């Protein structure tokens, strides 16, 4: 019996050891597997006893068919309603074949690529929430369509909170997904020991955190940044700047900060890009935001009050190298990327124009990505590239869903361009977002319904749009001036500038605290599967490329944590076996 018990202990111990090893390999400790239970949260919902009221609500919660009158023909009423979806999808065989094909032709063909990543490309769709992805598919023409990156083999979720706030802004989140450290809201490239707007604290180099682009450059790789926002904005700024306030894009913005502490001690973001490492050594810099680089004394007038022209300063720093500075698509086309070592393109005074408004003289995001990859690929040791589709976020802030969805399509096309130009055998492509937004896709609209139209009828017989926001500018499309509920039936929701309804009136719609997606392909991309802290994004990339903290092969230490349990297990079992043999 004692022998049996000892063997049982050994088996259970080995099983526990294996489980612990799995936990360690996923970045968790064995203790983390069993968190202390929380006390039950008190229920505060009022119980509704009125059955008639409940039945009335139930109609809108779970209708037998979409509760609206959209696209209905004369015979679409009563019991003989015509199914709204594609005819093929009415057959069971359609879905079974779809699943079989997906499994056999895609899922079973996937392989875990475990070679070293030569190149890293991080694509970030600013404010690209999961509802944004779903709505964009409908905008593209069908619910079953897929954005280019949605076909990547690895899919996960990222938790986006800041150290001090539940909902992130683009600065603290950039510090997380580029530098691998969470920070305070409004700060970037520094840890959470630095309060917002404290310039004195910012100057402490011990608080500075470097980005994955810096890690790559230390390993001899080339690096670059591409964005549709100002190049000094919060997301691209996270690749190179260390600042206590994301708004300090130029000295004018910095001097206007009435909450600033020790303002004379730190550089603005544009200065850091041109004068300090790693920004001054970036091979590619493309986006908008000329205003932060040009003084107020020049024509056209910039923002800088110190008299510095940082564009000229950048050019001067590149003398002796092959460099190009461009301001439009024609200039970008003329760049000989095979002979250019440094490229700066500032295509707008502020942010680049939305694609729906952009002239042909402005390059598209995919044009910039194509040029960046072609130049950076000349480095035999590889490259690290950060690309932001930044204006998805701006459109959501204005509750202008037309722009948000179109910018998401543009973002997807840029990712396809990058995927077509690179090999998944040596290039890790990661697609994610910095935070969500409050846009929701609601109602029971029929298949094929225009995403910008109506999701259904309200209890008061008015209509509501499929897309709406929890807060923001669009409040005027929720309540009329006299306090009555606004019916958008006669609104021109096809207008690209239409502000979709918002429940709470704010000057600017806020970010959302939802988790956001991670999509990846290439070496070690399978490590992105699961739910992660946002800081894992650059660290997994660094592990794949053997840069940063993984450049010395530190990954081999991970299994040792689980193996350390083996001596203790042997010490427990051997005495039991010994006593049995003596007996």
TORKEKE-523494 format. One record per residue (C-alpha): residue number from 1; x, y, z. Coordinates in steps of 0.05 Angstrom, whole numbers. Each point is the difference from the previous one (the first is absolute). Example, Ala and Ser with C-alpha at 12.3 -4.5 7.8 and 13.67 -1.06 7.14 Angstrom:
2
+-----+--------+--------+--------+
!   i !     c1 !     c2 !     c3 !
+-----+--------+--------+--------+
!   1 !    246 !    -90 !    156 !
!   2 !     27 !     69 !    -13 !
+-----+--------+--------+--------+
This chain:
583
+-----+--------+--------+--------+
!   i !     c1 !     c2 !     c3 !
+-----+--------+--------+--------+
!   1 !      0 !      0 !      0 !
!   2 !     57 !     48 !     18 !
!   3 !     34 !    -15 !    -66 !
!   4 !    -65 !     15 !    -37 !
!   5 !     -7 !     65 !     40 !
!   6 !     70 !     20 !    -17 !
!   7 !    -10 !    -13 !    -73 !
!   8 !    -65 !     39 !      2 !
!   9 !     37 !     59 !     32 !
!  10 !     53 !     -5 !    -54 !
!  11 !    -51 !      0 !    -56 !
!  12 !    -39 !     58 !     30 !
!  13 !     65 !     37 !     12 !
!  14 !     23 !    -10 !    -72 !
!  15 !    -67 !     23 !    -25 !
!  16 !      5 !     62 !     44 !
!  17 !     70 !     11 !    -26 !
!  18 !    -24 !     -2 !    -71 !
!  19 !    -57 !     48 !     16 !
!  20 !     49 !     47 !     35 !
!  21 !     46 !     -2 !    -61 !
!  22 !    -58 !     20 !    -44 !
!  23 !    -16 !     57 !     46 !
!  24 !     72 !     24 !      0 !
!  25 !      5 !     -6 !    -76 !
!  26 !    -61 !     45 !     -5 !
!  27 !     30 !     52 !     45 !
!  28 !    -39 !    -16 !     63 !
!  29 !     20 !    -28 !     67 !
!  30 !    -32 !    -62 !     31 !
!  31 !    -29 !     45 !     54 !
!  32 !    -34 !     42 !    -52 !
!  33 !    -42 !    -60 !    -22 !
!  34 !    -43 !      4 !     62 !
!  35 !    -16 !     72 !     18 !
!  36 !    -35 !     15 !     65 !
!  37 !    -75 !     -1 !     -9 !
!  38 !    -35 !     67 !      1 !
!  39 !    -58 !     15 !     45 !
!  40 !    -66 !     -3 !    -38 !
!  41 !    -19 !     68 !    -29 !
!  42 !    -66 !     26 !     27 !
!  43 !    -55 !      0 !    -52 !
!  44 !    -31 !     68 !    -11 !
!  45 !    -48 !    -16 !    -57 !
!  46 !    -73 !     10 !     13 !
!  47 !    -43 !    -62 !     -9 !
!  48 !    -56 !     12 !    -50 !
!  49 !    -63 !    -35 !     21 !
!  50 !    -45 !     28 !    -54 !
!  51 !     -5 !    -58 !    -49 !
!  52 !    -33 !     43 !    -53 !
!  53 !     57 !     50 !      3 !
!  54 !     51 !    -57 !     -4 !
!  55 !    -35 !    -30 !    -60 !
!  56 !      1 !     68 !    -35 !
!  57 !     74 !      7 !     13 !
!  58 !     13 !    -71 !    -22 !
!  59 !    -25 !     17 !    -70 !
!  60 !     57 !     48 !     -9 !
!  61 !     52 !    -43 !     36 !
!  62 !    -12 !    -64 !    -40 !
!  63 !    -46 !     13 !    -60 !
!  64 !    -25 !    -56 !    -44 !
!  65 !     27 !     39 !    -59 !
!  66 !     36 !     67 !     -8 !
!  67 !    -47 !     52 !     29 !
!  68 !      2 !     53 !    -54 !
!  69 !    -32 !     18 !    -65 !
!  70 !     63 !      6 !    -42 !
!  71 !      4 !    -28 !    -70 !
!  72 !    -68 !    -33 !     10 !
!  73 !    -41 !    -13 !    -63 !
!  74 !    -75 !     -7 !     -1 !
!  75 !      1 !    -74 !     16 !
!  76 !     51 !      6 !     57 !
!  77 !    -53 !      3 !     55 !
!  78 !    -34 !    -52 !     41 !
!  79 !     19 !    -73 !      3 !
!  80 !     27 !     -5 !    -71 !
!  81 !     60 !     46 !     10 !
!  82 !     56 !    -14 !    -50 !
!  83 !     68 !    -17 !     31 !
!  84 !     47 !     59 !     -7 !
!  85 !     66 !    -37 !     -6 !
!  86 !     34 !    -30 !    -61 !
!  87 !    -37 !    -60 !    -28 !
!  88 !     61 !    -46 !      5 !
!  89 !      5 !     13 !     75 !
!  90 !    -70 !    -29 !     11 !
!  91 !     28 !    -69 !    -14 !
!  92 !     34 !    -40 !     56 !
!  93 !     50 !    -27 !    -50 !
!  94 !     27 !     70 !    -12 !
!  95 !     23 !      8 !     72 !
!  96 !     26 !    -71 !      5 !
!  97 !     42 !      8 !    -63 !
!  98 !     25 !     68 !     25 !
!  99 !     23 !    -31 !     65 !
! 100 !     32 !    -61 !    -33 !
! 101 !     37 !     43 !    -50 !
! 102 !     25 !     47 !     55 !
! 103 !     25 !    -58 !     42 !
! 104 !     33 !    -40 !    -56 !
! 105 !     27 !     56 !    -44 !
! 106 !     19 !     51 !     54 !
! 107 !      1 !    -22 !     72 !
! 108 !     35 !    -66 !    -11 !
! 109 !     50 !     32 !    -47 !
! 110 !     24 !     50 !     52 !
! 111 !     69 !     -9 !     27 !
! 112 !     37 !     30 !     58 !
! 113 !     59 !     38 !    -29 !
! 114 !     56 !     -1 !     52 !
! 115 !     57 !     31 !    -38 !
! 116 !     29 !     67 !     18 !
! 117 !    -39 !     60 !    -26 !
! 118 !     45 !     42 !    -44 !
! 119 !    -52 !     55 !     -7 !
! 120 !    -56 !     27 !     45 !
! 121 !    -58 !     41 !    -23 !
! 122 !    -50 !     25 !     52 !
! 123 !    -64 !     28 !    -30 !
! 124 !    -44 !     39 !     48 !
! 125 !    -71 !     22 !    -18 !
! 126 !    -13 !     57 !     48 !
! 127 !    -67 !    -10 !     33 !
! 128 !    -14 !    -62 !    -43 !
! 129 !    -49 !    -35 !     47 !
! 130 !    -31 !    -68 !    -14 !
! 131 !    -67 !     33 !    -18 !
! 132 !     39 !     42 !    -50 !
! 133 !     24 !    -63 !    -34 !
! 134 !    -69 !    -30 !     -2 !
! 135 !    -31 !     63 !    -29 !
! 136 !     56 !      7 !    -51 !
! 137 !    -15 !    -69 !    -27 !
! 138 !    -72 !     21 !    -14 !
! 139 !     26 !     65 !    -29 !
! 140 !     43 !    -41 !    -48 !
! 141 !    -62 !    -34 !    -26 !
! 142 !    -15 !    -62 !     41 !
! 143 !      1 !    -24 !     71 !
! 144 !     42 !    -61 !    -19 !
! 145 !     56 !     40 !    -32 !
! 146 !     67 !      5 !     36 !
! 147 !     50 !     55 !      8 !
! 148 !     69 !    -21 !    -25 !
! 149 !     29 !    -11 !     70 !
! 150 !    -60 !    -40 !     25 !
! 151 !     28 !    -58 !    -40 !
! 152 !     64 !      0 !     41 !
! 153 !      9 !    -66 !     37 !
! 154 !     10 !     27 !     70 !
! 155 !    -55 !     40 !     34 !
! 156 !     -2 !     27 !     71 !
! 157 !    -25 !     56 !     44 !
! 158 !     36 !     57 !     34 !
! 159 !    -18 !     33 !     66 !
! 160 !     10 !     74 !    -10 !
! 161 !     -7 !     36 !     68 !
! 162 !     52 !     50 !     24 !
! 163 !     34 !     -2 !     68 !
! 164 !    -45 !     56 !     26 !
! 165 !    -64 !     -7 !    -43 !
! 166 !    -48 !    -55 !    -20 !
! 167 !     -4 !     26 !    -71 !
! 168 !     63 !     16 !    -39 !
! 169 !     21 !     58 !    -42 !
! 170 !     47 !     -8 !    -59 !
! 171 !     63 !     21 !     39 !
! 172 !      0 !    -48 !     58 !
! 173 !    -23 !    -56 !    -47 !
! 174 !     57 !     16 !    -49 !
! 175 !     48 !     -8 !     58 !
! 176 !    -30 !    -68 !     12 !
! 177 !     -2 !    -30 !    -70 !
! 178 !     65 !     31 !    -23 !
! 179 !     43 !      3 !     64 !
! 180 !    -30 !    -57 !     39 !
! 181 !    -15 !     41 !     63 !
! 182 !    -66 !     30 !     23 !
! 183 !      0 !     74 !     16 !
! 184 !    -46 !     56 !     24 !
! 185 !    -51 !     29 !    -46 !
! 186 !     28 !     55 !    -45 !
! 187 !     73 !    -21 !      9 !
! 188 !     43 !    -40 !    -47 !
! 189 !     68 !    -32 !     -2 !
! 190 !      5 !      6 !     76 !
! 191 !    -24 !    -44 !     58 !
! 192 !    -56 !     15 !     48 !
! 193 !     47 !     35 !     50 !
! 194 !     -7 !     63 !    -43 !
! 195 !    -64 !     40 !     12 !
! 196 !    -32 !     33 !    -60 !
! 197 !     30 !     68 !    -18 !
! 198 !     58 !     -7 !     49 !
! 199 !     58 !     21 !    -44 !
! 200 !     50 !     -6 !     57 !
! 201 !    -18 !    -73 !     13 !
! 202 !      4 !    -13 !    -75 !
! 203 !     74 !     18 !     -1 !
! 204 !     17 !    -58 !     46 !
! 205 !     29 !    -51 !    -50 !
! 206 !    -16 !    -56 !     49 !
! 207 !    -74 !      9 !    -17 !
! 208 !     12 !     -5 !    -76 !
! 209 !    -22 !    -62 !    -36 !
! 210 !     24 !    -18 !    -70 !
! 211 !    -43 !    -26 !    -57 !
! 212 !      5 !    -64 !    -40 !
! 213 !     28 !     44 !    -56 !
! 214 !     58 !     19 !     45 !
! 215 !     11 !    -73 !     18 !
! 216 !      4 !    -17 !    -74 !
! 217 !     48 !     56 !    -16 !
! 218 !     46 !    -23 !     56 !
! 219 !      3 !    -66 !    -37 !
! 220 !     20 !     34 !    -65 !
! 221 !    -69 !      3 !    -32 !
! 222 !    -29 !     61 !    -35 !
! 223 !    -63 !     32 !     27 !
! 224 !    -56 !     45 !    -23 !
! 225 !    -68 !     29 !     17 !
! 226 !    -60 !     13 !    -46 !
! 227 !    -65 !     33 !     21 !
! 228 !    -60 !     37 !    -26 !
! 229 !      1 !     47 !     60 !
! 230 !     52 !     52 !     19 !
! 231 !     67 !    -35 !      6 !
! 232 !      6 !     30 !     70 !
! 233 !    -68 !    -26 !     22 !
! 234 !     -9 !    -48 !     58 !
! 235 !      5 !    -66 !    -37 !
! 236 !     62 !     12 !    -44 !
! 237 !     30 !     40 !     57 !
! 238 !      2 !    -62 !     42 !
! 239 !     52 !    -29 !    -47 !
! 240 !     53 !     53 !     17 !
! 241 !    -22 !     52 !     51 !
! 242 !      4 !      3 !     76 !
! 243 !    -51 !     52 !     22 !
! 244 !    -43 !     16 !     60 !
! 245 !    -54 !     29 !    -45 !
! 246 !    -21 !    -25 !    -69 !
! 247 !    -22 !     72 !    -17 !
! 248 !     71 !     27 !      1 !
! 249 !      8 !    -13 !    -75 !
! 250 !     36 !     67 !     -9 !
! 251 !     25 !     55 !     45 !
! 252 !    -64 !     40 !     -9 !
! 253 !    -42 !    -56 !     28 !
! 254 !     49 !    -10 !     57 !
! 255 !      1 !     73 !     20 !
! 256 !    -77 !      2 !      0 !
! 257 !     -4 !    -55 !     52 !
! 258 !    -20 !     36 !     64 !
! 259 !      8 !    -64 !     40 !
! 260 !     71 !    -10 !    -20 !
! 261 !     56 !     -8 !     51 !
! 262 !     72 !     19 !    -18 !
! 263 !    -18 !     14 !    -73 !
! 264 !     68 !     27 !    -19 !
! 265 !     34 !    -66 !     14 !
! 266 !    -28 !    -45 !    -54 !
! 267 !     -5 !     -3 !    -75 !
! 268 !    -65 !     -2 !    -39 !
! 269 !    -17 !    -61 !    -41 !
! 270 !     21 !     27 !    -68 !
! 271 !     68 !     19 !     28 !
! 272 !      9 !    -70 !     28 !
! 273 !    -16 !    -30 !    -68 !
! 274 !     52 !     41 !    -37 !
! 275 !     54 !      9 !     53 !
! 276 !     -1 !    -62 !     45 !
! 277 !      7 !    -75 !     -8 !
! 278 !    -35 !    -41 !    -23 !
! 279 !    -41 !     48 !    -43 !
! 280 !     58 !     36 !    -33 !
! 281 !     24 !    -68 !    -26 !
! 282 !    -66 !    -24 !    -29 !
! 283 !      8 !    -16 !    -73 !
! 284 !    -73 !     15 !    -16 !
! 285 !    -45 !     54 !     29 !
! 286 !    -66 !     12 !    -37 !
! 287 !    -65 !     32 !     21 !
! 288 !    -30 !     68 !     12 !
! 289 !     17 !     57 !     48 !
! 290 !     47 !     50 !    -33 !
! 291 !    -24 !     53 !     48 !
! 292 !     41 !    -28 !     58 !
! 293 !     64 !      7 !    -40 !
! 294 !     -7 !     70 !    -29 !
! 295 !      6 !     67 !     37 !
! 296 !    -55 !     52 !      3 !
! 297 !     45 !     48 !    -39 !
! 298 !     -1 !    -40 !    -65 !
! 299 !    -51 !     -3 !    -56 !
! 300 !    -38 !    -45 !      4 !
! 301 !     -3 !     14 !     74 !
! 302 !     16 !    -56 !     49 !
! 303 !     -9 !     -8 !     75 !
! 304 !     71 !      6 !     26 !
! 305 !     15 !     61 !     41 !
! 306 !     74 !    -14 !      9 !
! 307 !     16 !     19 !    -72 !
! 308 !     26 !    -70 !    -16 !
! 309 !    -15 !    -34 !    -66 !
! 310 !      5 !    -73 !     19 !
! 311 !     -9 !    -23 !    -72 !
! 312 !     63 !     36 !    -19 !
! 313 !     34 !    -26 !     63 !
! 314 !    -18 !    -71 !    -21 !
! 315 !     28 !     12 !    -69 !
! 316 !     64 !     28 !     29 !
! 317 !      9 !    -60 !     45 !
! 318 !     -3 !    -46 !    -61 !
! 319 !     54 !     35 !    -41 !
! 320 !     48 !    -52 !    -25 !
! 321 !    -57 !    -50 !     -7 !
! 322 !    -51 !    -10 !    -55 !
! 323 !    -63 !     32 !     26 !
! 324 !    -66 !     25 !    -28 !
! 325 !    -53 !     46 !     28 !
! 326 !    -68 !      1 !    -35 !
! 327 !    -68 !     33 !     10 !
! 328 !    -47 !    -34 !    -50 !
! 329 !    -13 !    -62 !    -40 !
! 330 !     38 !     25 !    -60 !
! 331 !     62 !     11 !     42 !
! 332 !     -7 !    -69 !     31 !
! 333 !     -5 !    -33 !    -69 !
! 334 !     65 !     34 !    -21 !
! 335 !     41 !    -28 !     59 !
! 336 !     50 !    -53 !    -22 !
! 337 !    -12 !    -47 !     58 !
! 338 !     59 !    -44 !    -22 !
! 339 !     48 !     58 !     11 !
! 340 !    -33 !     38 !     58 !
! 341 !     24 !    -13 !     71 !
! 342 !    -46 !     49 !     36 !
! 343 !    -70 !     21 !    -19 !
! 344 !    -44 !     52 !     33 !
! 345 !    -69 !     15 !    -28 !
! 346 !    -45 !     52 !     34 !
! 347 !    -62 !      2 !    -44 !
! 348 !    -45 !     47 !     39 !
! 349 !      5 !     61 !     46 !
! 350 !    -39 !    -40 !     53 !
! 351 !    -30 !    -70 !     -7 !
! 352 !     -5 !    -30 !    -69 !
! 353 !    -69 !      6 !    -31 !
! 354 !    -52 !    -55 !      5 !
! 355 !      2 !    -45 !    -60 !
! 356 !    -70 !     21 !    -19 !
! 357 !     24 !     73 !     -4 !
! 358 !     72 !     -9 !    -23 !
! 359 !     25 !     28 !    -66 !
! 360 !     42 !    -43 !    -46 !
! 361 !     61 !     40 !     22 !
! 362 !     -3 !    -34 !     68 !
! 363 !     29 !    -71 !      4 !
! 364 !    -44 !    -55 !     26 !
! 365 !     22 !    -40 !     61 !
! 366 !     16 !    -59 !    -44 !
! 367 !     45 !     44 !    -44 !
! 368 !     40 !     22 !     61 !
! 369 !      4 !    -72 !     25 !
! 370 !     25 !    -25 !    -67 !
! 371 !     54 !     53 !     -3 !
! 372 !     21 !    -12 !     72 !
! 373 !      7 !    -75 !     -9 !
! 374 !     38 !      7 !    -65 !
! 375 !     51 !     46 !     32 !
! 376 !      7 !    -37 !     67 !
! 377 !      6 !    -68 !    -34 !
! 378 !     69 !     20 !    -25 !
! 379 !     28 !    -12 !     70 !
! 380 !     25 !    -72 !      1 !
! 381 !    -11 !     -5 !     76 !
! 382 !    -73 !     18 !     -9 !
! 383 !    -45 !     56 !     24 !
! 384 !    -53 !     21 !     49 !
! 385 !    -58 !     42 !    -27 !
! 386 !    -58 !     32 !     37 !
! 387 !    -61 !     19 !    -41 !
! 388 !    -61 !     37 !     27 !
! 389 !    -68 !      8 !    -32 !
! 390 !    -14 !     58 !     45 !
! 391 !    -61 !     34 !    -26 !
! 392 !    -48 !    -56 !     18 !
! 393 !      4 !     29 !     69 !
! 394 !    -13 !     72 !    -21 !
! 395 !    -62 !    -19 !    -38 !
! 396 !    -28 !    -38 !     60 !
! 397 !     14 !     60 !     45 !
! 398 !    -46 !     41 !    -47 !
! 399 !    -51 !    -58 !     -3 !
! 400 !     11 !      0 !    -76 !
! 401 !     -5 !    -74 !    -15 !
! 402 !      7 !      9 !    -75 !
! 403 !     71 !     25 !      8 !
! 404 !     17 !    -52 !     53 !
! 405 !    -20 !    -59 !    -43 !
! 406 !     33 !     26 !    -62 !
! 407 !     65 !     12 !     38 !
! 408 !     -4 !    -72 !     25 !
! 409 !     -5 !    -25 !    -72 !
! 410 !     61 !     42 !    -18 !
! 411 !     37 !    -29 !     60 !
! 412 !    -17 !    -71 !    -23 !
! 413 !     26 !     14 !    -70 !
! 414 !     66 !     26 !     28 !
! 415 !      8 !    -65 !     39 !
! 416 !    -14 !    -41 !    -62 !
! 417 !     54 !     39 !    -36 !
! 418 !     50 !    -17 !     55 !
! 419 !    -21 !    -73 !      1 !
! 420 !      9 !     -5 !    -75 !
! 421 !     69 !     31 !      4 !
! 422 !     27 !    -44 !     55 !
! 423 !      6 !    -73 !     18 !
! 424 !    -32 !    -29 !     62 !
! 425 !     62 !    -44 !      8 !
! 426 !     43 !     59 !     22 !
! 427 !    -47 !     59 !     12 !
! 428 !    -45 !      6 !     60 !
! 429 !    -61 !     44 !    -13 !
! 430 !    -42 !     20 !     59 !
! 431 !    -66 !     38 !     -7 !
! 432 !    -34 !     30 !     60 !
! 433 !    -34 !     62 !     29 !
! 434 !     18 !     46 !     57 !
! 435 !    -70 !      4 !     29 !
! 436 !    -73 !     -6 !    -18 !
! 437 !    -55 !     51 !    -11 !
! 438 !    -72 !      4 !     23 !
! 439 !    -32 !    -14 !    -68 !
! 440 !    -47 !    -59 !      0 !
! 441 !    -35 !    -38 !    -55 !
! 442 !    -71 !    -14 !     24 !
! 443 !    -69 !    -22 !    -21 !
! 444 !    -24 !    -56 !    -44 !
! 445 !     12 !     27 !    -70 !
! 446 !     -9 !    -49 !    -57 !
! 447 !     59 !    -28 !    -37 !
! 448 !     23 !     47 !    -53 !
! 449 !    -27 !     61 !     36 !
! 450 !     40 !     64 !     -8 !
! 451 !     44 !      5 !     62 !
! 452 !    -14 !     75 !      2 !
! 453 !    -75 !     -9 !      1 !
! 454 !    -47 !    -25 !     53 !
! 455 !      4 !    -59 !     47 !
! 456 !    -74 !     -2 !     17 !
! 457 !    -60 !     36 !     28 !
! 458 !     -4 !     28 !     70 !
! 459 !    -55 !    -13 !     50 !
! 460 !    -27 !     70 !    -16 !
! 461 !     -4 !    -20 !    -74 !
! 462 !     60 !     42 !    -21 !
! 463 !     63 !    -29 !    -29 !
! 464 !     72 !     -7 !     24 !
! 465 !     64 !     -6 !    -39 !
! 466 !     39 !    -65 !      0 !
! 467 !     62 !     38 !     22 !
! 468 !      0 !     46 !     60 !
! 469 !     46 !     24 !     55 !
! 470 !     -4 !      0 !     75 !
! 471 !     21 !     73 !      2 !
! 472 !     26 !     56 !    -44 !
! 473 !    -20 !     53 !    -51 !
! 474 !    -58 !    -38 !    -28 !
! 475 !    -45 !     14 !     60 !
! 476 !    -41 !     47 !    -45 !
! 477 !    -22 !    -63 !    -38 !
! 478 !    -24 !    -32 !     65 !
! 479 !    -41 !     56 !     32 !
! 480 !    -32 !     60 !    -33 !
! 481 !      6 !     70 !     29 !
! 482 !    -69 !     -7 !     31 !
! 483 !     20 !    -64 !     37 !
! 484 !    -37 !    -48 !    -46 !
! 485 !     35 !    -61 !    -28 !
! 486 !     29 !     14 !    -69 !
! 487 !    -24 !    -45 !    -57 !
! 488 !     57 !     -6 !    -50 !
! 489 !    -46 !    -26 !    -55 !
! 490 !      6 !     64 !    -40 !
! 491 !     73 !     12 !     15 !
! 492 !     50 !     -5 !    -56 !
! 493 !     39 !    -58 !     30 !
! 494 !     35 !     -9 !    -67 !
! 495 !     37 !     65 !     11 !
! 496 !     72 !    -18 !     15 !
! 497 !      2 !     54 !     54 !
! 498 !    -64 !    -24 !     34 !
! 499 !     10 !     -4 !     75 !
! 500 !    -32 !    -64 !     25 !
! 501 !    -44 !      3 !     63 !
! 502 !     34 !      4 !     67 !
! 503 !    -34 !    -12 !     67 !
! 504 !     41 !     48 !     43 !
! 505 !     17 !     69 !    -24 !
! 506 !     75 !     13 !     -2 !
! 507 !     44 !     45 !    -42 !
! 508 !     39 !    -62 !    -22 !
! 509 !    -19 !    -73 !      3 !
! 510 !     43 !    -40 !     48 !
! 511 !     41 !    -62 !     -6 !
! 512 !    -28 !    -67 !     22 !
! 513 !     29 !    -48 !     51 !
! 514 !    -13 !    -63 !    -41 !
! 515 !     55 !    -48 !    -16 !
! 516 !     26 !      7 !    -71 !
! 517 !     23 !    -51 !    -51 !
! 518 !     70 !    -26 !    -15 !
! 519 !     11 !    -33 !    -68 !
! 520 !     67 !    -28 !    -18 !
! 521 !     38 !    -42 !    -51 !
! 522 !     73 !    -20 !     -7 !
! 523 !     53 !    -27 !     48 !
! 524 !    -28 !    -14 !     70 !
! 525 !    -66 !     33 !    -18 !
! 526 !    -36 !    -57 !     36 !
! 527 !     22 !     30 !     66 !
! 528 !    -50 !     56 !    -11 !
! 529 !    -59 !    -47 !      8 !
! 530 !    -38 !     11 !     65 !
! 531 !    -16 !     60 !     43 !
! 532 !     60 !     43 !     15 !
! 533 !     22 !     62 !     36 !
! 534 !     14 !     51 !    -53 !
! 535 !     73 !      1 !     21 !
! 536 !      9 !    -70 !    -29 !
! 537 !     -3 !     25 !    -72 !
! 538 !     71 !     27 !     -6 !
! 539 !     30 !    -53 !     46 !
! 540 !    -26 !    -57 !    -42 !
! 541 !     27 !     35 !    -62 !
! 542 !     67 !      9 !     35 !
! 543 !      0 !    -74 !     18 !
! 544 !    -14 !    -18 !    -73 !
! 545 !     57 !     44 !    -25 !
! 546 !     48 !    -14 !     57 !
! 547 !      8 !     73 !     17 !
! 548 !     -9 !     42 !     63 !
! 549 !     -2 !    -41 !     63 !
! 550 !      0 !    -64 !    -42 !
! 551 !     63 !     14 !    -39 !
! 552 !     42 !    -46 !     45 !
! 553 !    -48 !    -59 !     -8 !
! 554 !    -32 !     10 !     68 !
! 555 !    -61 !    -39 !    -24 !
! 556 !     34 !    -65 !     19 !
! 557 !    -12 !     18 !     73 !
! 558 !    -75 !     -8 !     -4 !
! 559 !     -5 !    -76 !      6 !
! 560 !     49 !      1 !     59 !
! 561 !    -53 !     30 !     45 !
! 562 !    -44 !    -61 !     -9 !
! 563 !     60 !    -48 !      4 !
! 564 !     18 !     29 !     67 !
! 565 !    -59 !    -37 !     29 !
! 566 !     30 !    -68 !    -17 !
! 567 !     50 !     -5 !     59 !
! 568 !    -54 !     16 !     50 !
! 569 !    -45 !    -53 !    -32 !
! 570 !     55 !    -53 !      4 !
! 571 !     14 !     19 !     73 !
! 572 !    -73 !    -13 !     15 !
! 573 !     -8 !    -66 !    -36 !
! 574 !     66 !    -36 !     14 !
! 575 !    -10 !     -5 !     76 !
! 576 !    -68 !    -32 !    -12 !
! 577 !     30 !    -52 !    -46 !
! 578 !     57 !    -12 !     48 !
! 579 !    -46 !    -13 !     59 !
! 580 !    -38 !    -50 !    -42 !
! 581 !     64 !    -37 !    -19 !
! 582 !     23 !     -4 !     73 !
! 583 !    -68 !    -27 !     21 !
+-----+--------+--------+--------+
